[in-house]
Amino acid sequence: MSRSGSGETAARVNALREKFAKAYGHRPEGIWRAPGRVNLIGEHTDYNLGYVLPFAIDKNALVAVRRKSQLEPRSQVLDFASTYGSGDELPITSVTVDELVPRAVPGWAAYPAAVLWALNQLDDVQIGGLELMVDSDVPVGSGLSSSHALEVATAVALDDLYGLGLSKVQMAQLTQRAENEFVGAPTGIMDQSASLMSHAQHALFLDCRSMETQAVPLPLAQHDAVVLVINTRVEHSHVDGGYAARRASCEQAAAALGVESLREVHSVAELEAIADPVARRRAKHIVTENQRVLDAVAALHASDLGAVGKLLCQSHESMRDDYEISSEELDAAVEAAMAGGAIGARMTGGGFGGSAIALVKRERIEPVSQAVREAFDHAGYVEPAIFTVIADEGAGRA
């Protein structure tokens, strides 16, 4: 069941409309939503042109927008506000269209600004001044793709308002360019694709080379199972150096093998030709993770959650040992979840913090959650935020 049209979302939409009017003195022309995502399996394979299997979740970014007319004062000024602010006055970040250059916009406003910049790089597109306000319940820094949800919501809104007629693939590619070139984060194309293309109760099998997709049923209800998110509250950022270093290692490995991308490598044995041991380990994760995605798709079609659970655990071990992007908190979450009776568990997202996920029978939600809390308390970590997520619909009008 989709939560995108739920009463909770409707209440947020109404509240955002009122806050927009109070901040700007005008009603927005519309409000659009884009969900965050959980990546079930297939980590760091997207920028290696491999396979991924994410799904959109029932936490989303809402974006309200009003275009300015040429007759208005400040007609070429872009105003960005967020409900994150406290008090009656919401802070507004303002920048002119001419000032939209990479790295020039501070803070969270860089993400919608990046989309505007990327759109204005297209032929025959000229986005002028506007007022924008965002409200998001995707936890920031949690590995659930809060930044891409904001970018996708902005892209969908402007595509709709300006009648651009962009396809979902084009919008995914556009937001990737915005993230890479304007924000400065060398991310792949998975997160925005999941936010745009997902369907309720399904995972999105995406071939990141061809951009072909397949909706894969998630047979959770028939097994009375859920996906539990364990937010370690250790924030991560794709702008930090660790993510870029992993991508550089993959490019180094591909060059050593004489291939365009690691997608073209199909066995671990082929990796012996890579002299650098670090690059070889990074490549091993990508090659084995691509196969795990294919195996997970087959297991889901067979409704074999036990097989999916084993693949999740193998994926985590690979990210911990070969790709080295896990953390003490993520490892503790996975180990405790499994000890508490989870079917499978792994870290999800870019790594170096963020969240883990656990595939759990509904009757084991509380025992698994309690095991994780106790492990974190014993280790002296910050108490994690633990919640279930629903596979929801992709982006659109709210």
C-alpha positions as a Markdown table, in Angstrom:
| # | Residue | x | y | z |
|---|---|---|---|---|
| 1 | Met | 0.0 | 0.0 | 0.0 |
| 2 | Ser | 1.4 | 3.4 | -0.9 |
| 3 | Arg | 1.8 | 6.1 | 1.7 |
| 4 | Ser | 2.4 | 8.9 | -0.8 |
| 5 | Gly | -1.3 | 9.9 | -0.7 |
| 6 | Ser | -1.7 | 9.3 | 3.1 |
| 7 | Gly | -3.4 | 11.6 | 5.5 |
| 8 | Glu | 0.0 | 12.3 | 7.1 |
| 9 | Thr | 1.4 | 13.5 | 3.7 |
| 10 | Ala | -1.8 | 15.5 | 3.1 |
| 11 | Ala | -1.4 | 17.3 | 6.4 |
| 12 | Arg | 2.3 | 18.1 | 5.5 |
| 13 | Val | 1.2 | 19.5 | 2.1 |
| 14 | Asn | -1.4 | 21.8 | 3.7 |
| 15 | Ala | 1.1 | 23.0 | 6.4 |
| 16 | Leu | 3.7 | 23.6 | 3.7 |
| 17 | Arg | 1.2 | 25.6 | 1.6 |
| 18 | Glu | 0.5 | 27.8 | 4.6 |
| 19 | Lys | 4.1 | 28.3 | 5.6 |
| 20 | Phe | 5.0 | 29.2 | 2.0 |
| 21 | Ala | 2.2 | 31.9 | 1.9 |
| 22 | Lys | 3.4 | 33.3 | 5.2 |
| 23 | Ala | 7.1 | 33.5 | 4.1 |
| 24 | Tyr | 6.6 | 34.8 | 0.6 |
| 25 | Gly | 3.2 | 36.5 | 0.6 |
| 26 | His | 2.0 | 34.3 | -2.2 |
| 27 | Arg | 0.5 | 30.8 | -2.6 |
| 28 | Pro | 2.7 | 28.3 | -4.4 |
| 29 | Glu | 1.7 | 27.1 | -7.9 |
| 30 | Gly | 1.9 | 23.6 | -6.7 |
| 31 | Ile | 3.6 | 21.1 | -4.4 |
| 32 | Trp | 5.6 | 18.1 | -5.6 |
| 33 | Arg | 7.0 | 15.1 | -3.7 |
| 34 | Ala | 10.0 | 12.8 | -4.1 |
| 35 | Pro | 10.8 | 9.9 | -1.8 |
| 36 | Gly | 14.0 | 8.9 | -0.2 |
| 37 | Arg | 15.2 | 5.3 | -0.9 |
| 38 | Val | 16.5 | 2.2 | 0.7 |
| 39 | Asn | 19.0 | 0.3 | -1.4 |
| 40 | Leu | 18.1 | -3.4 | -0.8 |
| 41 | Ile | 21.4 | -4.5 | -2.4 |
| 42 | Gly | 23.9 | -3.2 | -5.0 |
| 43 | Glu | 26.1 | -0.7 | -3.3 |
| 44 | His | 28.6 | 1.5 | -5.2 |
| 45 | Thr | 27.8 | -0.5 | -8.4 |
| 46 | Asp | 25.9 | 2.3 | -10.1 |
| 47 | Tyr | 28.9 | 4.5 | -11.0 |
| 48 | Asn | 30.6 | 1.3 | -12.2 |
| 49 | Leu | 27.7 | 0.9 | -14.7 |
| 50 | Gly | 26.5 | -2.2 | -12.9 |
| 51 | Tyr | 23.2 | -3.4 | -11.3 |
| 52 | Val | 21.3 | -2.0 | -8.3 |
| 53 | Leu | 18.1 | -3.0 | -6.5 |
| 54 | Pro | 16.7 | 0.0 | -4.4 |
| 55 | Phe | 13.1 | 0.9 | -3.6 |
| 56 | Ala | 11.5 | 4.2 | -2.8 |
| 57 | Ile | 10.3 | 4.6 | 0.8 |
| 58 | Asp | 7.4 | 6.3 | 2.6 |
| 59 | Lys | 9.6 | 9.3 | 3.7 |
| 60 | Asn | 9.8 | 12.1 | 1.2 |
| 61 | Ala | 10.8 | 15.7 | 0.3 |
| 62 | Leu | 8.0 | 18.1 | -0.5 |
| 63 | Val | 8.8 | 21.1 | -2.6 |
| 64 | Ala | 6.5 | 24.1 | -3.1 |
| 65 | Val | 7.3 | 26.4 | -6.0 |
| 66 | Arg | 6.0 | 29.7 | -7.5 |
| 67 | Arg | 7.6 | 31.3 | -10.6 |
| 68 | Lys | 8.2 | 35.0 | -10.6 |
| 69 | Ser | 6.9 | 37.1 | -13.5 |
| 70 | Gln | 9.3 | 39.4 | -15.4 |
| 71 | Leu | 7.3 | 42.4 | -14.0 |
| 72 | Glu | 8.0 | 41.6 | -10.4 |
| 73 | Pro | 10.9 | 43.2 | -8.4 |
| 74 | Arg | 13.8 | 40.7 | -8.1 |
| 75 | Ser | 12.4 | 38.8 | -11.0 |
| 76 | Gln | 15.7 | 37.0 | -11.5 |
| 77 | Val | 16.2 | 36.1 | -7.9 |
| 78 | Leu | 15.9 | 32.6 | -6.7 |
| 79 | Asp | 14.6 | 32.3 | -3.1 |
| 80 | Phe | 15.0 | 29.1 | -1.2 |
| 81 | Ala | 13.4 | 28.4 | 2.2 |
| 82 | Ser | 13.0 | 25.4 | 4.4 |
| 83 | Thr | 10.7 | 24.4 | 7.2 |
| 84 | Tyr | 13.8 | 23.2 | 9.1 |
| 85 | Gly | 14.1 | 26.7 | 10.5 |
| 86 | Ser | 12.8 | 27.4 | 14.0 |
| 87 | Gly | 10.6 | 30.2 | 15.1 |
| 88 | Asp | 8.1 | 32.2 | 13.1 |
| 89 | Glu | 10.6 | 33.5 | 10.6 |
| 90 | Leu | 12.0 | 30.9 | 8.2 |
| 91 | Pro | 15.5 | 31.8 | 6.9 |
| 92 | Ile | 15.6 | 32.4 | 3.1 |
| 93 | Thr | 18.7 | 31.9 | 1.0 |
| 94 | Ser | 18.6 | 34.2 | -2.1 |
| 95 | Val | 20.8 | 34.0 | -5.2 |
| 96 | Thr | 20.4 | 35.5 | -8.7 |
| 97 | Val | 20.2 | 33.3 | -11.7 |
| 98 | Asp | 23.5 | 34.8 | -12.9 |
| 99 | Glu | 25.1 | 33.8 | -9.6 |
| 100 | Leu | 24.3 | 30.1 | -10.1 |
| 101 | Val | 27.8 | 28.6 | -10.5 |
| 102 | Pro | 29.2 | 25.4 | -9.0 |
| 103 | Arg | 30.1 | 25.5 | -5.3 |
| 104 | Ala | 28.6 | 29.0 | -4.9 |
| 105 | Val | 25.4 | 28.2 | -3.0 |
| 106 | Pro | 25.9 | 27.3 | 0.7 |
| 107 | Gly | 24.2 | 24.6 | 2.7 |
| 108 | Trp | 21.1 | 22.6 | 1.7 |
| 109 | Ala | 20.0 | 25.2 | -0.8 |
| 110 | Ala | 22.9 | 23.9 | -3.1 |
| 111 | Tyr | 20.7 | 20.9 | -4.0 |
| 112 | Pro | 17.7 | 22.7 | -5.6 |
| 113 | Ala | 20.0 | 25.4 | -6.9 |
| 114 | Ala | 22.1 | 22.6 | -8.6 |
| 115 | Val | 19.0 | 21.4 | -10.4 |
| 116 | Leu | 18.1 | 24.9 | -11.7 |
| 117 | Trp | 21.7 | 25.3 | -12.9 |
| 118 | Ala | 21.6 | 21.9 | -14.7 |
| 119 | Leu | 18.3 | 22.7 | -16.4 |
| 120 | Asn | 19.7 | 26.0 | -17.6 |
| 121 | Gln | 22.5 | 24.2 | -19.3 |
| 122 | Leu | 20.0 | 22.5 | -21.6 |
| 123 | Asp | 19.2 | 23.9 | -25.0 |
| 124 | Asp | 16.1 | 26.1 | -25.2 |
| 125 | Val | 15.6 | 26.0 | -21.4 |
| 126 | Gln | 15.8 | 29.2 | -19.3 |
| 127 | Ile | 14.6 | 29.0 | -15.7 |
| 128 | Gly | 14.1 | 32.5 | -14.2 |
| 129 | Gly | 13.4 | 33.7 | -10.7 |
| 130 | Leu | 11.2 | 31.7 | -8.4 |
| 131 | Glu | 10.3 | 31.1 | -4.8 |
| 132 | Leu | 10.8 | 27.6 | -3.4 |
| 133 | Met | 10.2 | 26.0 | 0.0 |
| 134 | Val | 11.1 | 22.5 | 1.1 |
| 135 | Asp | 9.7 | 20.2 | 3.8 |
| 136 | Ser | 11.3 | 16.8 | 4.2 |
| 137 | Asp | 11.0 | 13.9 | 6.6 |
| 138 | Val | 13.9 | 11.9 | 5.1 |
| 139 | Pro | 16.5 | 11.9 | 7.8 |
| 140 | Val | 19.5 | 13.9 | 6.8 |
| 141 | Gly | 22.9 | 12.1 | 6.6 |
| 142 | Ser | 21.2 | 8.8 | 7.2 |
| 143 | Gly | 22.1 | 7.1 | 4.0 |
| 144 | Leu | 18.4 | 7.2 | 2.8 |
| 145 | Ser | 19.2 | 9.8 | 0.1 |
| 146 | Ser | 17.7 | 13.0 | 1.5 |
| 147 | Ser | 19.7 | 15.2 | -0.9 |
| 148 | His | 18.5 | 13.3 | -4.0 |
| 149 | Ala | 14.9 | 13.4 | -2.8 |
| 150 | Leu | 15.2 | 17.2 | -2.7 |
| 151 | Glu | 16.8 | 17.3 | -6.1 |
| 152 | Val | 14.3 | 15.0 | -7.7 |
| 153 | Ala | 11.3 | 16.9 | -6.2 |
| 154 | Thr | 12.8 | 20.1 | -7.6 |
| 155 | Ala | 13.4 | 18.6 | -11.0 |
| 156 | Val | 9.8 | 17.1 | -11.2 |
| 157 | Ala | 8.3 | 20.4 | -10.1 |
| 158 | Leu | 10.2 | 22.5 | -12.7 |
| 159 | Asp | 9.6 | 19.9 | -15.5 |
| 160 | Asp | 5.9 | 20.2 | -14.7 |
| 161 | Leu | 5.7 | 24.0 | -14.3 |
| 162 | Tyr | 7.7 | 24.7 | -17.4 |
| 163 | Gly | 6.3 | 21.9 | -19.5 |
| 164 | Leu | 9.7 | 20.6 | -20.4 |
| 165 | Gly | 8.6 | 17.1 | -21.1 |
| 166 | Leu | 11.7 | 15.4 | -19.7 |
| 167 | Ser | 11.6 | 11.6 | -19.4 |
| 168 | Lys | 12.4 | 10.0 | -16.0 |
| 169 | Val | 15.7 | 8.8 | -17.4 |
| 170 | Gln | 16.5 | 12.4 | -18.5 |
| 171 | Met | 15.6 | 13.8 | -15.1 |
| 172 | Ala | 17.8 | 11.1 | -13.4 |
| 173 | Gln | 20.7 | 12.1 | -15.6 |
| 174 | Leu | 20.1 | 15.7 | -15.0 |
| 175 | Thr | 20.1 | 15.4 | -11.3 |
| 176 | Gln | 23.2 | 13.3 | -11.4 |
| 177 | Arg | 24.9 | 16.1 | -13.3 |
| 178 | Ala | 23.7 | 18.6 | -10.8 |
| 179 | Glu | 25.1 | 16.5 | -7.9 |
| 180 | Asn | 28.4 | 15.8 | -9.6 |
| 181 | Glu | 29.2 | 19.2 | -11.2 |
| 182 | Phe | 27.4 | 21.8 | -9.0 |
| 183 | Val | 27.4 | 20.2 | -5.6 |
| 184 | Gly | 30.7 | 18.4 | -6.1 |
| 185 | Ala | 29.7 | 14.9 | -5.0 |
| 186 | Pro | 30.8 | 12.2 | -7.4 |
| 187 | Thr | 27.7 | 10.0 | -7.0 |
| 188 | Gly | 26.2 | 7.5 | -9.4 |
| 189 | Ile | 22.6 | 7.4 | -10.8 |
| 190 | Met | 20.9 | 5.0 | -8.5 |
| 191 | Asp | 19.4 | 7.3 | -5.8 |
| 192 | Gln | 17.6 | 9.6 | -8.2 |
| 193 | Ser | 16.4 | 6.7 | -10.4 |
| 194 | Ala | 14.9 | 5.0 | -7.4 |
| 195 | Ser | 13.1 | 8.2 | -6.3 |
| 196 | Leu | 11.8 | 8.8 | -9.9 |
| 197 | Met | 11.0 | 5.3 | -11.1 |
| 198 | Ser | 9.9 | 3.1 | -8.2 |
| 199 | His | 6.5 | 1.5 | -7.7 |
| 200 | Ala | 4.7 | 0.6 | -4.4 |
| 201 | Gln | 5.4 | -2.9 | -3.1 |
| 202 | His | 8.2 | -3.3 | -5.6 |
| 203 | Ala | 12.0 | -2.9 | -5.8 |
| 204 | Leu | 13.6 | -1.3 | -8.8 |
| 205 | Phe | 16.0 | -3.5 | -10.7 |
| 206 | Leu | 18.1 | -1.0 | -12.6 |
| 207 | Asp | 20.8 | -1.7 | -15.2 |
| 208 | Cys | 23.0 | 1.5 | -14.8 |
| 209 | Arg | 24.6 | 1.0 | -18.2 |
| 210 | Ser | 21.5 | 0.7 | -20.3 |
| 211 | Met | 19.1 | 2.4 | -17.8 |
| 212 | Glu | 16.6 | -0.4 | -18.4 |
| 213 | Thr | 14.4 | -1.0 | -15.4 |
| 214 | Gln | 12.3 | -3.8 | -14.0 |
| 215 | Ala | 9.8 | -3.7 | -11.2 |
| 216 | Val | 10.5 | -6.6 | -8.9 |
| 217 | Pro | 7.8 | -7.6 | -6.4 |
| 218 | Leu | 8.8 | -7.5 | -2.8 |
| 219 | Pro | 6.9 | -10.5 | -1.2 |
| 220 | Leu | 7.1 | -9.1 | 2.3 |
| 221 | Ala | 3.4 | -9.1 | 3.2 |
| 222 | Gln | 3.0 | -12.8 | 2.3 |
| 223 | His | 5.9 | -13.7 | 4.5 |
| 224 | Asp | 4.7 | -11.3 | 7.3 |
| 225 | Ala | 8.1 | -9.6 | 7.0 |
| 226 | Val | 9.3 | -5.9 | 7.0 |
| 227 | Val | 12.4 | -3.9 | 6.2 |
| 228 | Leu | 13.7 | -2.3 | 9.4 |
| 229 | Val | 16.0 | 0.7 | 9.1 |
| 230 | Ile | 18.6 | 1.3 | 11.8 |
| 231 | Asn | 19.8 | 4.9 | 11.6 |
| 232 | Thr | 23.1 | 5.0 | 13.5 |
| 233 | Arg | 22.9 | 8.8 | 13.6 |
| 234 | Val | 26.4 | 8.9 | 12.4 |
| 235 | Glu | 26.0 | 11.4 | 9.5 |
| 236 | His | 27.8 | 10.8 | 6.2 |
| 237 | Ser | 28.3 | 13.0 | 3.2 |
| 238 | His | 29.0 | 12.1 | -0.4 |
| 239 | Val | 31.1 | 15.3 | -0.7 |
| 240 | Asp | 33.6 | 13.9 | 1.8 |
| 241 | Gly | 36.8 | 12.3 | 0.4 |
| 242 | Gly | 36.0 | 8.6 | 1.2 |
| 243 | Tyr | 33.4 | 8.2 | -1.5 |
| 244 | Ala | 35.6 | 9.9 | -4.2 |
| 245 | Ala | 38.5 | 7.7 | -3.2 |
| 246 | Arg | 36.5 | 4.5 | -3.7 |
| 247 | Arg | 35.3 | 5.7 | -7.1 |
| 248 | Ala | 38.9 | 6.6 | -8.1 |
| 249 | Ser | 40.0 | 3.1 | -7.1 |
| 250 | Cys | 37.4 | 1.5 | -9.3 |
| 251 | Glu | 38.5 | 3.6 | -12.2 |
| 252 | Gln | 42.1 | 2.6 | -11.5 |
| 253 | Ala | 41.1 | -1.1 | -11.5 |
| 254 | Ala | 39.2 | -0.8 | -14.7 |
| 255 | Ala | 42.1 | 0.9 | -16.4 |
| 256 | Ala | 44.5 | -1.8 | -15.2 |
| 257 | Leu | 42.2 | -4.4 | -16.8 |
| 258 | Gly | 41.7 | -2.4 | -20.0 |
| 259 | Val | 37.9 | -2.1 | -19.7 |
| 260 | Glu | 35.6 | 0.8 | -19.7 |
| 261 | Ser | 34.0 | -0.1 | -16.4 |
| 262 | Leu | 34.1 | -3.0 | -13.9 |
| 263 | Arg | 30.7 | -4.0 | -15.2 |
| 264 | Glu | 32.6 | -5.8 | -18.0 |
| 265 | Val | 34.4 | -8.0 | -15.4 |
| 266 | His | 32.5 | -11.2 | -14.6 |
| 267 | Ser | 34.8 | -13.2 | -12.3 |
| 268 | Val | 37.0 | -12.6 | -9.4 |
| 269 | Ala | 39.8 | -14.5 | -11.1 |
| 270 | Glu | 40.1 | -11.8 | -13.7 |
| 271 | Leu | 41.1 | -9.3 | -11.0 |
| 272 | Glu | 44.5 | -11.0 | -10.4 |
| 273 | Ala | 45.8 | -8.8 | -13.2 |
| 274 | Ile | 45.4 | -5.7 | -11.0 |
| 275 | Ala | 48.7 | -5.1 | -9.3 |
| 276 | Asp | 47.5 | -2.8 | -6.6 |
| 277 | Pro | 46.0 | -4.8 | -3.7 |
| 278 | Val | 43.7 | -2.0 | -2.6 |
| 279 | Ala | 42.3 | -1.5 | -6.1 |
| 280 | Arg | 41.9 | -5.3 | -6.4 |
| 281 | Arg | 39.9 | -5.5 | -3.2 |
| 282 | Arg | 37.6 | -2.6 | -4.3 |
| 283 | Ala | 37.1 | -4.3 | -7.7 |
| 284 | Lys | 36.3 | -7.6 | -6.0 |
| 285 | His | 33.4 | -5.9 | -4.1 |
| 286 | Ile | 32.0 | -4.5 | -7.3 |
| 287 | Val | 32.2 | -7.8 | -9.3 |
| 288 | Thr | 30.7 | -9.9 | -6.5 |
| 289 | Glu | 28.0 | -7.3 | -5.6 |
| 290 | Asn | 26.8 | -7.2 | -9.2 |
| 291 | Gln | 26.2 | -10.9 | -9.0 |
| 292 | Arg | 24.5 | -10.6 | -5.6 |
| 293 | Val | 22.0 | -8.2 | -7.2 |
| 294 | Leu | 21.2 | -10.6 | -9.9 |
| 295 | Asp | 20.9 | -13.4 | -7.4 |
| 296 | Ala | 18.6 | -11.2 | -5.2 |
| 297 | Val | 16.3 | -10.5 | -8.1 |
| 298 | Ala | 16.0 | -14.2 | -8.8 |
| 299 | Ala | 15.3 | -14.9 | -5.1 |
| 300 | Leu | 12.6 | -12.3 | -4.9 |
| 301 | His | 10.9 | -13.7 | -8.0 |
| 302 | Ala | 11.0 | -17.1 | -6.3 |
| 303 | Ser | 9.7 | -15.5 | -3.0 |
| 304 | Asp | 12.8 | -16.9 | -1.2 |
| 305 | Leu | 13.4 | -14.4 | 1.6 |
| 306 | Gly | 15.9 | -16.7 | 3.2 |
| 307 | Ala | 18.1 | -16.5 | 0.2 |
| 308 | Val | 17.7 | -12.7 | 0.1 |
| 309 | Gly | 18.8 | -12.5 | 3.7 |
| 310 | Lys | 22.0 | -14.5 | 3.1 |
| 311 | Leu | 22.8 | -12.1 | 0.2 |
| 312 | Leu | 22.3 | -9.1 | 2.4 |
| 313 | Cys | 24.8 | -10.5 | 4.9 |
| 314 | Gln | 27.3 | -11.3 | 2.2 |
| 315 | Ser | 27.0 | -7.8 | 0.8 |
| 316 | His | 27.7 | -6.3 | 4.2 |
| 317 | Glu | 30.8 | -8.5 | 4.7 |
| 318 | Ser | 32.0 | -7.3 | 1.3 |
| 319 | Met | 31.5 | -3.7 | 2.1 |
| 320 | Arg | 33.2 | -4.1 | 5.5 |
| 321 | Asp | 36.2 | -6.1 | 4.3 |
| 322 | Asp | 36.8 | -5.4 | 0.6 |
| 323 | Tyr | 35.3 | -1.9 | 0.0 |
| 324 | Glu | 36.0 | -0.8 | 3.6 |
| 325 | Ile | 33.1 | 1.7 | 3.9 |
| 326 | Ser | 31.4 | 0.3 | 7.0 |
| 327 | Ser | 31.8 | 1.7 | 10.5 |
| 328 | Glu | 31.9 | 0.3 | 14.0 |
| 329 | Glu | 28.3 | 1.4 | 14.5 |
| 330 | Leu | 27.1 | -0.1 | 11.2 |
| 331 | Asp | 28.9 | -3.4 | 12.0 |
| 332 | Ala | 27.3 | -3.4 | 15.5 |
| 333 | Ala | 23.8 | -2.8 | 14.1 |
| 334 | Val | 24.2 | -5.7 | 11.6 |
| 335 | Glu | 25.6 | -8.1 | 14.1 |
| 336 | Ala | 23.0 | -7.3 | 16.8 |
| 337 | Ala | 20.1 | -7.5 | 14.3 |
| 338 | Met | 21.2 | -11.0 | 13.2 |
| 339 | Ala | 21.7 | -12.1 | 16.8 |
| 340 | Gly | 18.2 | -10.8 | 17.5 |
| 341 | Gly | 16.7 | -13.0 | 14.8 |
| 342 | Ala | 16.8 | -11.0 | 11.5 |
| 343 | Ile | 16.6 | -12.9 | 8.3 |
| 344 | Gly | 19.4 | -10.8 | 6.9 |
| 345 | Ala | 21.1 | -7.4 | 7.4 |
| 346 | Arg | 23.6 | -5.0 | 5.9 |
| 347 | Met | 24.6 | -1.4 | 5.8 |
| 348 | Thr | 22.9 | 0.6 | 3.1 |
| 349 | Gly | 23.9 | 3.8 | 1.3 |
| 350 | Gly | 27.3 | 5.3 | 0.6 |
| 351 | Gly | 28.9 | 4.2 | 3.9 |
| 352 | Phe | 31.1 | 5.8 | 6.5 |
| 353 | Gly | 27.9 | 6.2 | 8.7 |
| 354 | Gly | 24.2 | 6.4 | 7.9 |
| 355 | Ser | 21.9 | 3.4 | 8.2 |
| 356 | Ala | 21.8 | -0.4 | 8.2 |
| 357 | Ile | 18.7 | -2.4 | 7.1 |
| 358 | Ala | 17.4 | -5.7 | 8.4 |
| 359 | Leu | 14.9 | -8.0 | 6.8 |
| 360 | Val | 12.8 | -9.1 | 9.8 |
| 361 | Lys | 9.7 | -11.2 | 10.4 |
| 362 | Arg | 7.1 | -8.9 | 11.9 |
| 363 | Glu | 7.0 | -10.8 | 15.2 |
| 364 | Arg | 10.8 | -10.1 | 15.6 |
| 365 | Ile | 10.7 | -6.4 | 15.1 |
| 366 | Glu | 10.9 | -5.6 | 18.8 |
| 367 | Pro | 13.4 | -8.3 | 19.7 |
| 368 | Val | 15.7 | -7.2 | 16.9 |
| 369 | Ser | 15.2 | -3.5 | 17.8 |
| 370 | Gln | 16.0 | -4.2 | 21.5 |
| 371 | Ala | 19.1 | -6.2 | 20.6 |
| 372 | Val | 20.4 | -3.3 | 18.5 |
| 373 | Arg | 19.6 | -0.7 | 21.2 |
| 374 | Glu | 21.4 | -2.9 | 23.9 |
| 375 | Ala | 24.4 | -3.3 | 21.7 |
| 376 | Phe | 24.7 | 0.4 | 21.1 |
| 377 | Asp | 24.2 | 1.2 | 24.7 |
| 378 | His | 26.9 | -1.3 | 25.7 |
| 379 | Ala | 29.4 | 0.1 | 23.2 |
| 380 | Gly | 28.6 | 3.7 | 24.3 |
| 381 | Tyr | 27.2 | 4.7 | 20.9 |
| 382 | Val | 24.4 | 7.3 | 20.4 |
| 383 | Glu | 21.0 | 5.6 | 20.6 |
| 384 | Pro | 20.0 | 4.6 | 17.1 |
| 385 | Ala | 16.7 | 5.6 | 15.4 |
| 386 | Ile | 14.9 | 2.4 | 14.4 |
| 387 | Phe | 11.8 | 2.3 | 12.1 |
| 388 | Thr | 10.1 | 0.3 | 9.4 |
| 389 | Val | 9.7 | 1.5 | 5.8 |
| 390 | Ile | 7.2 | 0.8 | 3.1 |
| 391 | Ala | 8.1 | 0.4 | -0.6 |
| 392 | Asp | 6.3 | 3.4 | -2.0 |
| 393 | Glu | 5.6 | 5.2 | -5.3 |
| 394 | Gly | 8.1 | 7.4 | -7.1 |
| 395 | Ala | 8.0 | 11.2 | -7.4 |
| 396 | Gly | 5.1 | 13.3 | -8.6 |
| 397 | Arg | 2.6 | 15.9 | -7.6 |
| 398 | Ala | 1.8 | 15.8 | -3.9 |
